[in-house]
Amino acid sequence: DAKTTQPPSMDCAEGRAANLPCNHSTISGNEYVYWYRQIHSQGPQYIIHGLKNNETNEMASLIITEDRKSSTLILPHATLRDTAVYYCIVSRGGNQFYFGTGTSLTVIP
Amino acid sequence: DVKVTQSSRYLVKRTGEKVFLECVQDMDHENMFWYRQDPGLGLRLIYFSYDVKMKEKGDIPEGYSVSREKKERFSLILESASTNQTSMYLCASSIKIVLYSPLHFGNGTRLTVT
C-alpha cells in the first residue's frame, strides 16, 4: 500500500528549480523517505533518500519537514532530460518498497 | 555504479509457453527482486530473494516462480504464460547488510503474451 500522496502532474520551466512535494503523514519512526524517477520505457532510477535531515547529492536535494510528515525533492536547475515520473516512497528497506503512481514532471523549454 | 541487466527488452510469447526472464547484477548484492508494472497499478512485487537458493513470495506470486542458483542471477519463470501476464517486468537488487539500502533497477522487459 502506497503511504504517500503526490500531485499527479507538474510543469517546470527549463533552467528553473523543480520542487516536487510529497505528503507522508503516517510515516513511522523507522521509515526513510526515498525518491525515484522513471523515464519512459526505462526502469526506475534511484535519486536520494533520507530519514530526518536534509540531504543533497549530485542529482537533487531532499528537504524533510521537522515532523517528517512531508518532504520536497528539489531539482535545482531542471533540464529537458528531467522530464519523468517521480516517485516518493516511505520504507524500512528490504522488500518494503511500494511505488504508487507518482508525479509526472514535464520540463518545458 | 550498480548495473542490473535484464536479458531482453522486448519479448513476445504465446499463451501456454514457459517463459524465462533473466536478471544479472554486478555489485555482489544479496537482495534481488522481481516487480511487474502496469498502468494505474504502479509496481507490484512478485518475488524476492535475500540469498542464493532463498526465495520469498511478494504480493502477487500466483502464476510465477523464481530461481536463484547464483548470487548475481535471479530468474523469473512463467510456468504457463497467460495474456494477463502481459506487462513490464522489472528486476532490482540491493545490499543486505546496509539497512535502508535503496533498490537499483534494470531497464525492464516488456513481455507480450498473445
Backbone of each chain as ProteinMPNN parsed JSONL, in Angstrom:
{"seq_chain_A": "DAKTTQPPSMDCAEGRAANLPCNHSTISGNEYVYWYRQIHSQGPQYIIHGLKNNETNEMASLIITEDRKSSTLILPHATLRDTAVYYCIVSRGGNQFYFGTGTSLTVIP", "coords_chain_A": {"N_chain_A": [[0.843, -1.19, 0.0], [0.647, 2.107, -1.013], [1.968, 4.765, 0.831], [2.072, 7.4, 0.541], [1.311, 10.698, -0.737], [1.134, 12.342, -3.744], [1.145, 15.068, -6.099], [-0.508, 14.535, -9.224], [0.604, 15.586, -11.584], [3.035, 17.967, -12.804], [4.46, 21.013, -14.052], [7.521, 22.523, -15.15], [9.721, 25.197, -15.839], [12.467, 25.082, -18.049], [15.714, 25.189, -16.69], [14.904, 26.369, -14.35], [14.274, 25.815, -10.823], [12.898, 22.727, -9.875], [10.367, 21.791, -7.749], [9.225, 19.186, -6.042], [6.524, 18.016, -4.283], [5.657, 15.899, -1.461], [3.444, 14.13, 0.546], [3.462, 12.389, 3.577], [2.006, 11.545, 5.944], [1.599, 9.46, 7.732], [3.983, 8.311, 8.334], [6.331, 6.194, 9.946], [8.624, 5.956, 12.756], [10.862, 4.449, 12.01], [11.057, 4.522, 9.286], [12.374, 5.478, 6.148], [12.504, 8.168, 3.754], [12.321, 7.862, 0.332], [13.295, 8.754, -2.982], [12.567, 8.191, -6.352], [12.926, 8.177, -9.933], [11.354, 7.74, -13.117], [12.001, 7.42, -16.354], [10.421, 7.385, -19.485], [9.831, 4.104, -20.587], [12.025, 3.037, -19.295], [13.7, 1.534, -16.451], [12.947, 2.33, -12.973], [14.907, 4.921, -11.52], [17.107, 5.373, -8.893], [17.194, 8.231, -6.778], [17.586, 9.715, -4.297], [17.7, 9.429, -0.693], [16.434, 9.788, 2.702], [16.291, 10.25, 6.305], [15.629, 12.11, 8.482], [17.115, 14.393, 8.388], [18.006, 17.002, 6.095], [19.055, 16.198, 2.81], [21.56, 16.087, 0.269], [22.676, 15.415, -3.002], [24.491, 14.753, -6.06], [22.448, 14.8, -7.844], [20.071, 15.863, -6.734], [18.242, 17.629, -4.116], [16.905, 16.829, -0.919], [14.357, 17.773, 1.128], [13.125, 17.439, 4.28], [10.386, 17.839, 6.391], [10.265, 19.014, 9.797], [8.514, 17.547, 11.411], [8.375, 15.3, 9.922], [6.293, 14.662, 8.256], [5.999, 15.416, 5.685], [7.737, 15.982, 2.564], [10.081, 17.448, 0.23], [11.339, 17.169, -2.972], [14.005, 18.577, -4.633], [15.037, 19.654, -7.721], [17.64, 21.381, -8.787], [18.253, 22.869, -11.156], [16.364, 22.463, -13.604], [16.372, 20.326, -16.457], [15.536, 19.354, -19.854], [15.889, 16.655, -19.89], [15.123, 15.874, -17.424], [12.459, 15.398, -17.453], [10.056, 13.201, -16.424], [8.492, 10.526, -14.53], [8.123, 10.919, -11.118], [8.673, 9.282, -8.106], [7.749, 9.127, -4.768], [8.572, 7.46, -1.849], [7.963, 5.796, 1.209], [9.766, 3.805, 3.43], [11.049, 0.879, 5.115], [13.12, -0.33, 3.975], [14.587, -3.298, 2.422], [12.18, -5.541, 1.273], [10.174, -3.763, 1.343], [9.161, -1.715, -0.429], [6.906, 0.377, -1.889], [5.546, 1.419, -4.734], [3.649, 4.051, -5.887], [1.612, 5.963, -8.054], [2.963, 8.277, -8.573], [4.425, 11.526, -9.528], [4.06, 13.141, -12.554], [6.439, 14.873, -14.104], [6.914, 17.543, -16.241], [9.289, 19.179, -18.07], [9.546, 22.275, -19.44], [10.612, 23.813, -22.426]], "CA_chain_A": [[0.0, 0.0, 0.0], [1.388, 3.348, -1.052], [1.674, 5.556, 2.014], [2.429, 8.772, 0.209], [0.421, 11.418, -1.63], [1.854, 13.26, -4.614], [0.293, 15.59, -7.183], [-0.344, 13.672, -10.405], [1.442, 16.171, -12.625], [3.595, 19.302, -12.594], [5.317, 21.557, -15.099], [8.615, 23.367, -14.678], [10.478, 25.792, -16.942], [13.862, 24.648, -18.148], [16.653, 26.07, -16.003], [14.39, 26.729, -13.036], [14.222, 24.72, -9.848], [11.656, 21.945, -9.792], [10.105, 21.401, -6.367], [8.194, 18.153, -6.067], [6.092, 17.755, -2.913], [5.153, 14.578, -1.105], [2.896, 14.005, 1.893], [3.555, 11.041, 4.176], [1.615, 11.886, 7.312], [1.577, 8.288, 8.613], [5.329, 7.727, 8.374], [6.726, 5.752, 11.28], [9.953, 6.409, 13.124], [11.944, 3.685, 11.384], [10.918, 4.571, 7.827], [13.064, 6.503, 5.399], [11.857, 8.703, 2.556], [13.116, 7.613, -0.874], [12.789, 9.287, -4.245], [12.991, 7.569, -7.595], [12.26, 8.694, -11.126], [11.272, 6.775, -14.199], [11.879, 7.989, -17.699], [9.596, 6.482, -20.279], [10.384, 2.843, -21.102], [13.204, 2.61, -18.55], [13.432, 1.173, -15.069], [13.081, 3.438, -12.014], [16.272, 5.307, -11.161], [17.225, 5.898, -7.527], [17.699, 9.604, -6.726], [18.069, 10.144, -2.986], [16.832, 9.049, 0.416], [16.803, 10.416, 3.962], [15.494, 9.909, 7.479], [15.036, 13.335, 9.026], [17.92, 15.536, 7.993], [18.021, 17.302, 4.666], [20.122, 15.505, 2.101], [21.878, 16.596, -1.065], [23.688, 14.713, -3.79], [24.743, 15.404, -7.348], [21.221, 14.856, -8.645], [18.939, 16.58, -6.155], [18.189, 17.841, -2.67], [15.702, 16.338, -0.256], [14.027, 18.537, 2.315], [12.113, 16.745, 5.08], [9.917, 18.727, 7.455], [10.696, 18.593, 11.135], [7.61, 16.498, 11.895], [8.574, 14.205, 8.962], [5.045, 14.307, 7.6], [6.059, 15.754, 4.267], [9.079, 16.251, 2.056], [10.161, 18.065, -1.086], [12.515, 16.888, -3.79], [14.362, 19.771, -5.41], [15.993, 19.572, -8.829], [17.982, 22.81, -8.741], [18.225, 23.506, -12.48], [15.731, 21.407, -14.396], [16.64, 20.239, -17.892], [14.528, 18.564, -20.564], [16.104, 15.249, -19.558], [14.492, 15.586, -16.131], [11.06, 15.019, -17.674], [9.937, 11.812, -15.971], [7.584, 10.31, -13.399], [8.881, 10.913, -9.873], [8.006, 8.521, -7.059], [8.137, 9.31, -3.364], [8.266, 6.208, -1.16], [8.462, 5.653, 2.58], [10.095, 2.389, 3.519], [12.078, 0.385, 6.041], [14.099, -1.048, 3.171], [14.284, -4.69, 2.107], [11.139, -5.729, 0.27], [9.078, -2.864, 1.706], [9.072, -0.546, -1.298], [5.622, 0.403, -2.574], [5.507, 2.511, -5.699], [2.32, 4.452, -6.316], [1.563, 6.459, -9.435], [3.957, 9.32, -8.7], [4.172, 12.827, -10.168], [4.62, 13.271, -13.889], [7.051, 16.182, -14.257], [7.257, 17.946, -17.604], [10.138, 20.36, -18.133], [9.147, 22.991, -20.651], [11.721, 24.632, -22.949]], "C_chain_A": [[0.881, 1.244, 0.0], [0.99, 4.174, 0.15], [2.03, 7.0, 1.784], [1.389, 9.361, -0.728], [1.244, 12.42, -2.417], [0.882, 13.839, -5.638], [0.518, 14.752, -8.44], [0.57, 14.258, -11.469], [1.897, 17.566, -12.228], [4.365, 19.705, -13.834], [6.407, 22.4, -14.459], [9.34, 23.926, -15.899], [11.925, 25.321, -16.891], [14.777, 25.679, -17.486], [16.187, 26.518, -14.628], [14.44, 25.525, -12.111], [12.863, 24.032, -9.915], [11.507, 21.461, -8.354], [8.936, 20.426, -6.344], [7.795, 17.789, -4.639], [5.603, 16.324, -2.714], [4.636, 14.626, 0.332], [2.98, 12.563, 2.362], [3.237, 11.17, 5.664], [1.63, 10.692, 8.261], [2.946, 7.617, 8.713], [5.692, 7.329, 9.798], [8.213, 6.063, 11.494], [11.091, 5.684, 12.439], [11.836, 3.647, 9.864], [11.679, 5.753, 7.242], [12.159, 7.004, 4.282], [12.816, 8.501, 1.381], [12.453, 8.315, -2.053], [13.427, 8.54, -5.399], [12.369, 8.352, -8.746], [12.319, 7.635, -12.214], [11.016, 7.521, -15.494], [11.207, 6.932, -18.561], [10.394, 5.289, -20.802], [11.695, 2.432, -20.439], [12.793, 2.183, -17.148], [13.56, 2.377, -14.149], [14.548, 3.662, -11.636], [16.265, 5.891, -9.762], [17.789, 7.316, -7.574], [18.35, 9.895, -5.379], [17.184, 9.544, -1.907], [17.332, 9.702, 1.701], [15.857, 10.016, 5.078], [14.828, 11.157, 8.066], [15.848, 14.573, 8.693], [17.793, 15.776, 6.497], [19.234, 16.639, 4.029], [20.325, 16.142, 0.734], [22.879, 15.674, -1.726], [23.795, 15.399, -5.149], [23.48, 15.533, -8.19], [20.198, 15.83, -8.073], [19.169, 16.86, -4.682], [16.859, 17.343, -2.141], [15.514, 17.13, 1.018], [12.893, 17.82, 3.031], [11.698, 17.668, 6.22], [10.27, 18.144, 8.821], [9.808, 17.488, 11.704], [7.621, 15.257, 11.003], [7.293, 13.83, 8.224], [5.009, 14.707, 6.134], [7.507, 16.016, 3.869], [8.967, 16.88, 0.676], [11.45, 17.638, -1.755], [12.78, 18.117, -4.642], [15.39, 19.398, -6.468], [16.414, 21.006, -9.1], [17.906, 23.531, -10.079], [17.672, 22.474, -13.473], [16.134, 21.492, -15.869], [15.559, 19.37, -18.535], [14.658, 17.082, -20.208], [15.549, 14.869, -18.187], [13.002, 15.28, -16.265], [10.912, 13.532, -17.403], [8.797, 11.725, -14.957], [8.438, 10.148, -12.153], [8.06, 10.242, -8.771], [8.618, 8.852, -5.703], [7.684, 8.073, -2.605], [8.762, 6.302, 0.271], [8.649, 4.163, 2.837], [11.097, 2.118, 4.625], [13.149, -0.394, 5.283], [13.662, -2.476, 2.888], [13.248, -4.799, 1.008], [9.979, -4.742, 0.47], [9.07, -1.574, 0.887], [7.763, -0.625, -2.064], [5.558, 1.653, -3.436], [4.059, 2.797, -6.059], [2.366, 4.926, -7.751], [2.429, 7.697, -9.646], [3.458, 10.639, -9.271], [4.832, 12.84, -11.533], [5.122, 14.703, -14.062], [7.384, 16.418, -15.725], [8.084, 19.224, -17.522], [9.917, 21.017, -19.492], [10.288, 23.886, -21.13], [11.431, 26.128, -22.808]], "O_chain_A": [[1.734, 1.426, 0.869], [-0.195, 4.279, 0.464], [2.265, 7.746, 2.734], [0.677, 8.636, -1.422], [1.959, 13.242, -1.844], [-0.093, 13.185, -6.008], [1.639, 14.306, -8.686], [1.243, 13.515, -12.184], [1.251, 18.253, -11.437], [4.861, 18.858, -14.576], [6.235, 22.926, -13.359], [9.549, 23.212, -16.88], [12.517, 25.185, -15.82], [14.632, 26.883, -17.696], [16.99, 26.996, -13.826], [14.62, 24.386, -12.542], [11.821, 24.682, -9.999], [12.396, 20.807, -7.81], [7.794, 20.807, -6.599], [8.625, 17.31, -3.867], [5.197, 15.642, -3.655], [5.327, 15.113, 1.228], [2.617, 11.636, 1.638], [4.089, 10.933, 6.521], [1.669, 10.88, 9.477], [3.039, 6.465, 9.139], [5.388, 8.053, 10.746], [8.946, 6.384, 10.558], [12.179, 6.241, 12.298], [12.472, 2.809, 9.225], [11.636, 6.868, 7.764], [11.181, 6.354, 3.913], [13.973, 8.917, 1.432], [11.231, 8.452, -2.116], [14.632, 8.292, -5.43], [11.407, 9.097, -8.556], [13.193, 6.769, -12.234], [9.978, 8.151, -15.695], [11.413, 5.733, -18.373], [11.473, 5.44, -21.375], [12.406, 1.571, -20.959], [11.67, 2.442, -16.714], [14.218, 3.354, -14.507], [15.314, 2.715, -11.459], [15.497, 6.808, -9.476], [18.74, 7.586, -8.308], [19.519, 10.276, -5.318], [16.038, 9.186, -2.176], [18.488, 10.117, 1.792], [14.763, 9.508, 4.831], [13.602, 11.238, 8.134], [15.322, 15.686, 8.714], [17.506, 14.856, 5.731], [20.298, 16.537, 4.639], [19.391, 16.664, 0.125], [23.821, 15.206, -1.087], [23.257, 16.487, -5.354], [23.453, 16.302, -9.151], [19.531, 16.543, -8.822], [20.141, 16.402, -4.081], [15.83, 17.42, -2.813], [16.391, 17.161, 1.881], [11.823, 17.615, 2.459], [12.544, 18.213, 6.929], [10.533, 16.95, 8.965], [10.293, 16.595, 12.399], [6.947, 14.271, 11.302], [7.231, 12.76, 7.62], [4.068, 14.358, 5.421], [8.376, 16.239, 4.712], [7.913, 16.851, 0.041], [12.527, 17.736, -1.167], [11.875, 18.634, -5.297], [16.469, 18.893, -6.158], [15.606, 21.786, -9.606], [17.526, 24.701, -10.122], [18.423, 21.72, -14.091], [16.224, 22.576, -16.446], [14.768, 18.732, -17.841], [13.674, 16.344, -20.22], [15.509, 13.692, -17.83], [12.354, 14.935, -15.276], [11.548, 12.702, -18.054], [8.214, 12.741, -14.578], [9.367, 9.34, -12.129], [6.903, 10.594, -8.539], [9.836, 8.853, -5.529], [6.523, 7.678, -2.71], [9.848, 6.823, 0.526], [7.784, 3.356, 2.498], [11.879, 2.985, 5.018], [13.992, -1.048, 5.898], [12.499, -2.825, 3.092], [13.411, -4.221, -0.066], [8.93, -4.875, -0.161], [8.984, -0.478, 1.441], [7.53, -1.58, -2.805], [5.522, 2.78, -2.94], [3.328, 1.902, -6.483], [3.08, 4.356, -8.576], [2.613, 8.128, -10.784], [2.261, 10.848, -9.469], [6.029, 12.578, -11.653], [4.325, 15.637, -14.156], [8.046, 15.603, -16.366], [7.635, 20.229, -16.97], [10.079, 20.395, -20.542], [10.868, 24.632, -20.34], [12.255, 26.957, -23.196]]}, "seq_chain_B": "DVKVTQSSRYLVKRTGEKVFLECVQDMDHENMFWYRQDPGLGLRLIYFSYDVKMKEKGDIPEGYSVSREKKERFSLILESASTNQTSMYLCASSIKIVLYSPLHFGNGTRLTVT", "coords_chain_B": {"N_chain_B": [[29.098, 2.363, -10.452], [26.028, 0.682, -9.806], [25.03, -2.062, -11.771], [22.281, -3.43, -13.207], [21.18, -5.908, -15.175], [18.842, -6.85, -17.536], [17.907, -9.54, -19.546], [16.374, -9.333, -21.899], [14.794, -6.708, -23.725], [12.374, -6.552, -25.02], [9.803, -8.946, -25.436], [7.946, -11.467, -26.986], [5.518, -13.825, -26.503], [3.661, -16.906, -26.703], [0.416, -17.879, -25.49], [0.435, -20.235, -22.889], [3.074, -20.988, -23.176], [6.254, -21.663, -21.631], [8.062, -19.303, -19.911], [11.102, -17.594, -19.502], [12.593, -15.091, -17.655], [15.498, -13.269, -17.354], [17.852, -11.954, -15.017], [20.676, -10.116, -14.106], [23.037, -8.942, -11.778], [25.828, -6.814, -11.024], [27.053, -6.104, -8.669], [27.448, -7.616, -6.421], [25.255, -7.838, -4.731], [23.116, -8.978, -2.139], [20.334, -9.052, -2.028], [17.614, -9.555, -4.209], [14.998, -8.739, -6.526], [11.799, -9.137, -8.125], [9.531, -7.267, -9.951], [6.346, -6.323, -11.351], [4.986, -3.96, -13.631], [2.158, -2.118, -14.253], [-0.121, -0.028, -16.029], [-1.632, 2.463, -14.041], [-1.544, 0.849, -11.799], [0.878, 0.911, -10.572], [4.049, -0.327, -9.313], [4.291, -3.742, -8.605], [5.201, -6.226, -6.29], [6.541, -9.346, -7.07], [8.21, -11.642, -6.472], [10.952, -12.167, -4.193], [14.4, -12.364, -3.128], [16.728, -13.073, -0.614], [19.108, -14.297, -0.56], [21.34, -16.727, -2.052], [19.592, -19.468, -3.379], [17.459, -18.921, -1.799], [14.072, -17.815, -1.517], [11.245, -15.681, -1.518], [7.759, -15.102, -1.363], [6.156, -12.379, -2.925], [3.732, -9.804, -3.28], [2.098, -10.617, -5.376], [2.42, -13.486, -6.321], [1.23, -15.523, -7.774], [1.155, -17.757, -10.469], [3.748, -17.452, -11.134], [7.225, -18.37, -10.738], [10.51, -18.534, -9.229], [14.117, -18.544, -9.537], [17.189, -18.826, -7.9], [20.177, -19.54, -8.269], [22.76, -18.653, -8.372], [24.528, -15.963, -6.869], [24.545, -13.558, -8.312], [22.501, -13.754, -10.15], [19.073, -13.805, -10.944], [16.195, -15.383, -11.713], [13.058, -15.148, -13.29], [10.2, -17.07, -13.722], [7.616, -17.918, -15.852], [5.338, -20.237, -15.665], [3.275, -21.17, -17.331], [2.44, -19.204, -19.659], [0.069, -16.527, -19.656], [-2.403, -14.312, -21.073], [-2.977, -12.274, -19.276], [-0.618, -11.829, -18.087], [0.819, -10.181, -19.596], [2.934, -7.491, -19.504], [5.162, -4.992, -18.055], [8.196, -6.058, -16.83], [10.267, -5.759, -14.061], [13.461, -5.966, -12.692], [15.303, -5.806, -9.646], [17.947, -4.915, -7.341], [19.569, -4.958, -4.108], [21.654, -4.019, -1.28], [22.212, -6.217, 1.385], [23.362, -5.957, 3.954], [23.413, -3.311, 4.51], [21.39, -1.279, 6.164], [18.282, -0.021, 5.118], [19.077, 0.176, 2.528], [18.873, 1.392, -0.802], [16.839, 0.335, -3.623], [18.088, -0.859, -6.755], [17.396, -0.685, -10.103], [16.901, -2.653, -13.105], [16.477, -2.086, -16.678], [14.126, -3.163, -17.5], [11.834, -5.61, -18.885], [9.669, -5.815, -21.471], [6.98, -7.708, -21.75], [4.894, -9.413, -23.948], [2.076, -11.388, -24.185], [0.471, -13.456, -26.352]], "CA_chain_B": [[27.642, 2.337, -10.427], [25.381, -0.62, -9.86], [24.42, -2.358, -13.049], [21.338, -4.539, -13.21], [20.92, -6.168, -16.589], [17.792, -7.81, -17.881], [18.398, -10.127, -20.794], [15.609, -8.91, -23.078], [13.971, -5.506, -23.548], [11.042, -6.882, -25.516], [9.616, -10.384, -25.608], [6.585, -11.843, -27.366], [5.33, -15.262, -26.288], [2.291, -17.387, -26.906], [-0.282, -18.439, -24.33], [0.799, -21.598, -22.554], [4.516, -21.2, -23.227], [7.045, -21.433, -20.42], [8.863, -18.118, -20.209], [12.17, -17.303, -18.55], [13.153, -13.738, -17.668], [16.765, -13.344, -16.631], [18.365, -10.706, -14.452], [22.021, -10.252, -13.552], [23.6, -7.708, -11.198], [27.286, -6.933, -10.965], [27.577, -5.43, -7.482], [27.527, -8.538, -5.285], [24.128, -7.595, -3.835], [22.444, -10.184, -1.66], [18.883, -8.987, -2.247], [17.132, -9.329, -5.581], [13.545, -8.591, -6.539], [11.071, -9.03, -9.379], [8.285, -6.498, -9.926], [5.704, -6.016, -12.613], [4.431, -2.614, -13.648], [1.01, -1.992, -15.135], [-0.698, 1.324, -15.957], [-2.607, 2.699, -12.988], [-1.349, -0.047, -10.647], [2.214, 1.076, -10.019], [4.886, -1.523, -9.316], [3.846, -4.76, -7.644], [6.278, -7.177, -6.016], [6.172, -10.719, -7.391], [9.058, -12.497, -5.635], [12.251, -11.614, -3.856], [15.363, -13.329, -2.611], [17.746, -12.442, 0.214], [20.374, -15.029, -0.654], [21.316, -17.835, -3.004], [18.675, -20.571, -3.102], [16.343, -18.477, -0.968], [13.061, -17.049, -2.231], [10.075, -15.326, -0.716], [6.672, -14.578, -2.172], [5.761, -10.989, -2.762], [2.294, -9.548, -3.197], [1.35, -11.265, -6.472], [3.256, -14.571, -6.824], [0.483, -16.563, -8.489], [1.484, -17.909, -11.88], [5.184, -17.218, -11.303], [8.191, -18.956, -9.828], [11.813, -17.906, -9.392], [15.283, -19.375, -9.291], [18.399, -18.075, -7.535], [21.249, -20.524, -8.135], [23.984, -17.893, -8.157], [24.249, -14.697, -6.185], [24.357, -12.446, -9.228], [21.462, -14.031, -11.137], [17.733, -14.088, -10.388], [15.352, -15.666, -12.868], [11.604, -15.21, -13.113], [9.661, -18.09, -14.621], [6.178, -18.011, -16.037], [5.204, -21.666, -15.949], [2.382, -21.301, -18.48], [2.115, -17.787, -19.846], [-1.302, -16.167, -19.981], [-2.478, -12.939, -21.585], [-2.977, -11.3, -18.176], [0.765, -11.624, -17.655], [1.405, -9.137, -20.435], [3.296, -6.435, -18.569], [6.58, -4.634, -17.939], [8.793, -6.747, -15.691], [11.439, -5.037, -13.583], [14.314, -6.625, -11.711], [16.034, -4.859, -8.817], [18.812, -5.511, -6.329], [20.003, -4.054, -3.035], [22.626, -4.59, -0.356], [21.526, -6.739, 2.574], [23.946, -5.564, 5.233], [23.21, -1.88, 4.718], [19.981, -1.033, 6.477], [17.664, 1.027, 4.301], [19.709, 0.255, 1.208], [17.886, 1.59, -1.867], [16.772, -0.608, -4.73], [18.637, -0.45, -8.04], [16.586, -1.396, -11.081], [17.249, -2.819, -14.504], [15.653, -1.297, -17.593], [12.836, -3.78, -17.707], [11.482, -6.447, -20.03], [8.251, -5.668, -21.816], [6.504, -9.009, -22.22], [3.554, -9.503, -24.53], [1.614, -12.768, -24.344], [-0.643, -13.438, -27.322]], "C_chain_B": [[27.13, 0.902, -10.497], [24.811, -0.841, -11.246], [23.544, -3.593, -12.892], [20.903, -4.734, -14.658], [19.841, -7.211, -16.762], [18.021, -8.248, -19.319], [17.658, -9.651, -22.026], [14.868, -7.62, -22.774], [12.53, -5.776, -23.961], [10.97, -8.388, -25.773], [8.162, -10.619, -25.991], [6.476, -13.36, -27.269], [3.865, -15.625, -26.502], [1.724, -17.929, -25.604], [0.114, -19.898, -24.136], [2.283, -21.886, -22.595], [5.134, -21.013, -21.852], [8.036, -20.324, -20.757], [9.882, -17.888, -19.095], [12.619, -15.858, -18.736], [14.38, -13.746, -16.773], [17.213, -11.957, -16.176], [19.717, -10.979, -13.814], [22.452, -8.909, -12.983], [25.081, -7.92, -10.912], [27.889, -6.344, -9.692], [27.567, -6.317, -6.244], [26.409, -8.291, -4.267], [23.483, -8.903, -3.422], [20.967, -10.211, -2.055], [18.569, -8.779, -3.72], [15.616, -9.461, -5.61], [13.025, -8.645, -7.97], [9.753, -8.304, -9.143], [7.642, -6.575, -11.313], [5.036, -4.648, -12.504], [3.332, -2.537, -14.694], [0.399, -0.61, -14.963], [-1.765, 1.426, -14.866], [-2.431, 1.848, -11.74], [0.027, 0.11, -10.014], [3.039, -0.192, -10.171], [4.372, -2.482, -8.251], [4.911, -5.845, -7.538], [5.797, -8.601, -6.244], [6.895, -11.695, -6.452], [10.312, -11.73, -5.275], [13.116, -12.682, -3.211], [16.42, -12.586, -1.819], [19.088, -13.175, 0.151], [20.22, -16.136, -1.689], [20.399, -18.937, -2.474], [17.511, -20.171, -2.195], [15.358, -17.691, -1.814], [11.879, -16.815, -1.296], [8.998, -14.798, -1.649], [6.442, -13.109, -1.869], [4.253, -10.869, -2.704], [1.477, -10.289, -4.249], [2.15, -12.427, -7.07], [2.545, -15.584, -7.726], [0.841, -16.562, -9.975], [2.966, -17.732, -12.182], [5.987, -18.119, -10.365], [9.536, -18.277, -10.107], [12.909, -18.917, -9.114], [16.463, -18.468, -8.976], [19.491, -19.092, -7.235], [22.602, -19.875, -7.898], [23.625, -16.526, -7.608], [23.89, -13.589, -7.166], [23.153, -12.605, -10.158], [20.15, -14.428, -10.473], [16.788, -14.226, -11.571], [13.889, -15.716, -12.463], [11.049, -16.157, -14.164], [8.143, -18.003, -14.644], [5.916, -19.429, -16.519], [4.345, -21.921, -17.195], [1.805, -19.913, -18.743], [0.647, -17.596, -20.223], [-1.342, -14.703, -20.385], [-2.483, -11.915, -20.463], [-1.594, -11.131, -17.55], [1.533, -10.711, -18.613], [1.679, -7.918, -19.557], [4.75, -6.032, -18.788], [7.112, -5.298, -16.677], [10.12, -6.075, -15.341], [12.156, -5.844, -12.511], [15.053, -5.549, -10.919], [16.933, -5.606, -7.843], [19.14, -4.473, -5.269], [20.96, -4.803, -2.112], [21.903, -5.03, 0.908], [22.058, -6.125, 3.848], [23.802, -4.078, 5.51], [21.723, -1.648, 4.943], [19.481, 0.107, 5.604], [18.349, 1.208, 2.958], [18.664, 0.441, 0.12], [17.92, 0.472, -2.891], [17.425, 0.004, -5.966], [17.992, -1.332, -9.105], [17.302, -1.599, -12.414], [16.297, -2.008, -15.371], [14.356, -1.971, -18.001], [12.753, -4.664, -18.934], [9.998, -6.275, -20.28], [7.8, -6.964, -22.479], [5.082, -8.885, -22.764], [3.222, -10.97, -24.723], [0.382, -12.751, -25.235], [-1.396, -14.761, -27.35]], "O_chain_B": [[27.714, 0.039, -11.151], [24.195, 0.049, -11.832], [24.013, -4.66, -12.495], [20.334, -3.837, -15.278], [19.914, -8.308, -16.209], [18.293, -7.428, -20.196], [18.251, -9.57, -23.102], [14.359, -7.453, -21.665], [11.589, -5.29, -23.334], [11.919, -9.011, -26.25], [7.254, -10.041, -25.394], [7.255, -14.087, -27.885], [2.973, -14.777, -26.484], [2.462, -18.381, -24.728], [0.128, -20.688, -25.08], [2.72, -22.925, -22.099], [4.597, -20.291, -21.012], [8.755, -20.395, -21.754], [9.562, -17.976, -17.91], [12.981, -15.449, -19.839], [14.331, -14.159, -15.615], [16.987, -10.948, -16.844], [19.885, -11.949, -13.075], [22.262, -7.867, -13.612], [25.529, -9.025, -10.606], [29.096, -6.108, -9.631], [27.667, -5.812, -5.125], [26.601, -8.512, -3.072], [23.321, -9.818, -4.23], [20.421, -11.267, -2.376], [19.175, -7.941, -4.389], [15.028, -10.2, -4.821], [13.716, -8.25, -8.909], [8.969, -8.666, -8.265], [8.307, -6.856, -12.31], [4.585, -4.239, -11.434], [3.546, -2.849, -15.866], [0.402, -0.073, -13.855], [-2.67, 0.597, -14.778], [-3.091, 2.089, -10.729], [0.3, -0.522, -8.993], [2.771, -1.024, -11.038], [4.058, -2.075, -7.132], [5.448, -6.317, -8.539], [4.781, -9.019, -5.691], [6.262, -12.469, -5.735], [10.692, -10.773, -5.95], [12.642, -13.744, -2.807], [16.956, -11.581, -2.287], [20.077, -12.731, 0.734], [19.115, -16.439, -2.139], [20.429, -19.286, -1.294], [16.67, -21.006, -1.863], [15.761, -16.975, -2.73], [11.567, -17.624, -0.422], [9.305, -14.116, -2.627], [6.522, -12.662, -0.725], [3.574, -11.731, -2.144], [0.294, -10.56, -4.039], [2.528, -12.352, -8.239], [3.196, -16.409, -8.367], [0.833, -15.526, -10.639], [3.395, -17.844, -13.331], [5.487, -18.568, -9.334], [9.685, -17.546, -11.086], [12.678, -19.983, -8.543], [16.716, -17.483, -9.67], [19.703, -19.462, -6.08], [23.488, -20.477, -7.292], [22.538, -16.006, -7.862], [23.02, -12.767, -6.878], [22.819, -11.671, -10.886], [20.115, -15.265, -9.571], [16.608, -13.283, -12.341], [13.537, -16.262, -11.418], [11.383, -16.06, -15.345], [7.48, -18.012, -13.606], [6.239, -19.774, -17.655], [4.662, -22.789, -18.008], [0.817, -19.506, -18.132], [0.067, -18.371, -20.983], [-0.424, -13.942, -20.077], [-2.037, -10.786, -20.669], [-1.428, -10.376, -16.592], [2.736, -10.498, -18.459], [0.764, -7.376, -18.937], [5.47, -6.635, -19.584], [6.557, -5.127, -15.591], [10.973, -5.855, -16.201], [11.548, -6.334, -11.56], [15.391, -4.499, -11.465], [16.711, -6.782, -7.554], [19.009, -3.27, -5.494], [21.067, -6.029, -2.15], [21.073, -4.292, 1.44], [21.279, -5.802, 4.745], [24.045, -3.631, 6.631], [20.908, -1.8, 4.033], [20.192, 1.087, 5.385], [18.224, 2.255, 2.322], [17.662, -0.274, 0.108], [18.911, -0.248, -3.009], [17.336, 1.209, -6.203], [18.034, -2.56, -9.023], [18.183, -0.828, -12.794], [15.413, -1.323, -14.857], [13.573, -1.407, -18.765], [13.501, -4.493, -19.896], [9.171, -6.554, -19.411], [8.184, -7.275, -23.607], [4.195, -8.326, -22.119], [3.984, -11.712, -25.343], [-0.622, -12.115, -24.915], [-2.355, -14.91, -28.107]]}, "name": "protein", "num_of_chains": 2, "seq": "DAKTTQPPSMDCAEGRAANLPCNHSTISGNEYVYWYRQIHSQGPQYIIHGLKNNETNEMASLIITEDRKSSTLILPHATLRDTAVYYCIVSRGGNQFYFGTGTSLTVIPDVKVTQSSRYLVKRTGEKVFLECVQDMDHENMFWYRQDPGLGLRLIYFSYDVKMKEKGDIPEGYSVSREKKERFSLILESASTNQTSMYLCASSIKIVLYSPLHFGNGTRLTVT"}
